[in-house]
């Protein structure tokens, strides 16, 4: 194993230093040791990704809570945070559907994160995220609390879910976006309703109706797969947003910018004062803490 060989090489270097001390060799050994520890941490984290769908791509949706522009802006900040995390960790993130806020940000935004173990890592983000800050939309510069709900689902192949075409209601409509962006004069947006379950999905970000339909089907399959695996009506309600990790009543993480700076995960206790770093995509500590703890009440998220 590569890590075993690296450990032996480092041990041999330190043994050599005991016989013949040399500052340059010591610096090389220390550098190798630090790199080894980073690679070991990464390997250990991957061993925790043993859920049924952990290796898959992830469908990530952010919904702004009540609060108008403040909440929509918070949803946009979270979208940027996940985009930066994806970029830093070698994942591709694509917005597949968005509903802009009236003034700024998003009322809702759906993304596909592509790459090995995307779902395994991002499932740690499912739940309600709370922001406390001085509102840039308040002329009196008062402190506001905003909420956004993050839902994460594994991408499911069409062959894995049995769907009767007669159970689908497919509609086309004109796409629209903030400030006139992505606006189409043709009906390229697609909305699909699964009649038996009432699940509705809509995608509009591509100018091709065919691509939007494919994206909408991908989201629909993921949602139906979750419902199919549910073992009780309570769990079905949880997956629809009426309970469980993504319910509005359950905050998983708080981001405080005033009167002090702190990001704290309420499930694991992991926290940091570097709010700016977290907003720039530094989520590794939170994801690692979640995977190592995996609270029993969150087990059905997988």
TALIN-V482095 format. One record per pair of residues at least 24 apart in sequence whose ideal C-beta (glycine too) atoms are under 10 Angstrom apart, sorted by the first residue. I is the first residue (numbers start at 1). GAP is how many residues later the second one is. Records with the same first field share a line. If there is no record, write none. Layout:
I=GAP, GAP
This chain:
1=42
2=37, 41
3=33, 36, 37, 39, 40
6=26, 27, 29, 30, 33, 34
7=25, 26, 29, 33
9=27
10=25, 26
41=243, 247
42=242, 246
44=244, 247, 248
45=72, 75, 76, 239, 242, 243, 246, 247
46=70, 71, 74, 75, 245
47=244
48=72, 73, 239, 240, 242, 243, 244, 245, 246
49=67, 68, 70, 71, 72, 74, 242
50=70, 241, 244, 252
51=66, 68, 69, 72, 103, 240, 243, 248, 250, 251
52=67, 102, 177, 250
53=66, 67, 70, 100, 101, 102, 103, 169, 172, 173, 176, 249
54=62, 63, 64, 65, 66, 67, 69, 100, 237, 248
55=60, 61, 62, 63, 64, 65, 99
56=58, 59, 60, 61, 62, 63, 64, 97, 98, 99, 100, 101, 166
57=34, 35, 55, 56, 57, 58, 59, 60, 61, 62, 65, 96, 97, 98, 99, 161, 165
58=24, 28, 33, 35, 53, 54, 55, 56, 57, 59, 60, 61, 62, 63, 64, 65, 67, 94, 95, 96, 97, 164
59=37, 51, 52, 53, 54, 59, 60, 63, 92, 93, 94, 95, 96, 97, 142, 156, 159, 160, 162, 163, 164
60=26, 33, 36, 49, 50, 51, 52, 53, 58, 59, 62, 63, 65, 66, 90, 91, 92, 93
61=35, 36, 47, 48, 49, 50, 65, 88, 89, 90, 91, 92, 140, 158, 161, 162, 185
62=36, 43, 44, 45, 46, 47, 48, 49, 63, 67, 86, 87, 88, 89
63=36, 43, 44, 45, 46, 47, 65, 84, 85, 86, 87, 88, 178, 183, 185
64=35, 37, 41, 42, 43, 44, 45, 82, 83, 84, 85
65=63, 64, 65, 66, 80, 81, 82, 83, 84, 183
66=80, 81, 182
67=64, 68, 70, 77, 78, 79, 80, 81
68=33, 34, 35, 36, 37, 39, 69, 78
69=32, 33, 34, 35, 36, 66, 67, 68, 69, 77
70=31, 33, 34, 35, 61, 63, 65, 66, 67, 68, 74, 75, 76, 77
71=30, 34, 35, 36, 60, 73, 74, 75, 76, 77
72=27, 28, 29, 30, 31, 32, 33, 34, 35, 36, 37, 65, 74, 76, 106
73=28, 30, 31, 32, 33, 58, 60, 62, 63, 64, 73, 75
74=31, 32, 55, 56, 57, 59, 70, 71, 72, 73, 74, 181
75=24, 26, 29, 30, 31, 32, 33, 34, 54, 56, 71, 72, 73, 74, 75
76=24, 25, 28, 29, 30, 33, 72, 102
77=28, 29, 52, 54, 56, 69, 71, 178, 202
78=27, 28, 31, 47, 51, 53, 70, 71, 72, 177, 201
79=26, 27, 30, 31, 32, 69, 71
80=199, 200, 201
81=44, 48, 174, 197, 198, 199, 200, 201, 202
82=27, 29, 31, 40, 43, 68, 70, 199, 201
83=28, 30, 198
84=194, 195, 196, 197, 198, 199
85=28, 36, 37, 40, 193, 195, 196, 197, 198, 199, 202
86=25, 27, 28, 29, 32, 35, 36, 195
87=194
88=192, 193, 194, 195, 196
89=24, 26, 28, 29, 32, 192, 194, 195, 198
90=25, 26
91=24, 25, 26, 27, 30, 31
92=26
93=25
94=111, 112, 121
95=87, 108, 110, 120
96=105, 106, 107, 108, 109, 110, 115, 116, 118, 119, 120, 122, 123
97=78, 92, 93, 94, 104, 105, 106, 107, 108, 109, 115, 118, 119, 122
98=77, 78, 79, 80, 83, 84, 105, 106, 107
99=77, 78, 79, 103, 105
100=76, 77, 78, 79, 81, 82
101=77
102=76
103=34, 75
104=32, 33, 74
105=43, 73
106=42, 72
108=40, 41, 43, 94
109=39, 96
110=41, 91, 92, 93, 95, 105, 106, 108, 109
111=41, 94
112=43, 103, 106, 107, 110
113=39, 42
114=41
118=34, 36, 37
119=33, 34, 35, 36, 103, 182, 183
120=34, 167, 171, 182
121=31, 162, 163, 166, 167, 169, 170
122=28, 30, 31, 32, 161, 165
123=29, 30, 31, 122, 164, 167, 168, 171, 175, 178, 179
124=28, 121, 128, 129, 141, 143, 144, 159, 162, 163, 164, 165, 166, 167, 169, 170, 174, 177
125=25, 26, 27, 120, 121, 127, 128, 158, 161, 162, 165
126=24, 25, 26, 27, 118, 119, 120, 126, 164, 172, 175
127=24, 25, 117, 118, 119, 120, 121, 123, 124, 125, 126, 138, 139, 140, 171, 174
128=117, 118, 119, 120, 121, 122, 123, 124, 125, 126, 138
129=122, 123, 124, 125, 126, 134
130=121, 122, 123, 124, 125, 126, 134, 136
131=122, 123, 124, 125, 126, 132, 144
132=122, 123, 124, 125, 126, 127, 128, 130
133=122, 123, 124, 125, 128, 142
134=123, 124, 125
135=123
141=117
143=113, 114, 115, 116
144=114
145=109, 111
146=109
147=101, 104
149=92, 96, 97, 98, 99, 101, 102, 103
150=95, 96, 102, 103
151=71, 72, 75, 88, 90, 94, 95, 150
152=70, 93, 94, 149
153=65, 66, 68, 69, 70, 72, 73, 86, 93, 148
154=67, 68, 71, 72, 148
155=63, 64, 66, 67, 70
156=61, 62, 63, 64, 65, 66, 67, 68, 69, 70, 72
157=61, 64, 68
158=56, 59, 60, 62, 63
159=62
160=61, 64, 65, 68
161=56, 59, 60, 61, 62, 63, 64, 66, 67
162=62, 66
163=31, 33, 54, 57, 58, 61
164=30, 31, 32
166=29
167=26, 27, 28, 29, 30, 57
168=24, 25, 26, 27, 28, 49, 52
169=24, 25, 26, 31
170=43, 46, 47
171=29, 31
172=37, 40, 41
173=29, 31
174=30
175=27, 28, 29, 30, 31, 32, 34, 37
176=28
177=27, 28
181=24
182=24, 25
184=25, 28
188=24, 25
189=24, 27
190=24, 25, 26, 27
191=25
192=24, 25, 27, 28
193=27
194=26, 27, 29, 30, 33
196=28, 31
197=26, 27, 30, 31, 39, 43
198=42
199=24, 25, 27, 28, 41
226=74, 75
229=71, 73
230=70
231=69
235=65
238=62, 63
239=61, 62
244=53, 54, 56, 57
245=50, 52, 53, 55, 56
246=55
250=47
252=34, 38, 46
253=25, 30, 33, 37
255=24
265=24, 25, 28
267=26, 27, 28, 30, 31
268=24, 25, 26, 27
269=24
